[in-house]
Amino acid sequence: MQDPVVRPLDELDTDALLEILPDIPLWVKCPDYERVDWLNKFLSDMWPYLDQAVCAMIRSTAQSMLAEYIGKYKIQAIEFEHLTLGTLPPTIHGN
């Protein structure tokens, strides 16, 4: 098998570009393919609510696990005064 001839794209005419178009990766043809800007915007808009929901789940799970230690090790109480994941949402990056 012979190696393909590599040439800059600006040397190709319209017909040649259309011929190779199916071989171009989807992330080149469609920039939104690997981009997750929409997901980052969603996370940003929903973060205050997601923060509360996730922290409530963490609190309930942790309190039931920590309840075992209260009587066992003569601890009076284990409580969360304030639990938050912060004000900045995570950022997701595409490949």
C-alpha positions, 0 to 999 in steps of 0.5 A: 500500500502506498502512502497518501499524498499530503497537500495543504487544503488550500491547494485543493479545488472544490470537487476535491474538498467535497470528495474528502469531506466524509473523511474529515472527523466530525469535530472538524465539520461540526464544532459543537460535536465535542463542545459542551458549552450548553452543558456548562451553561446549564450547570451554571444556571442550575448550580444553586439548586444542584448544590442544595440537592447534592448537599442534602443527599450528602448530609442525609447519607453522612448523618446515618453513617455517623449515627453509629459512632455517636453512642459507640464512642461516647460522642454526643453529636456529629452535625453539619453546621454548613455544607456547600460545594461552593459558588462556582460550578464545575466546568466540563471540557470536551475532547 
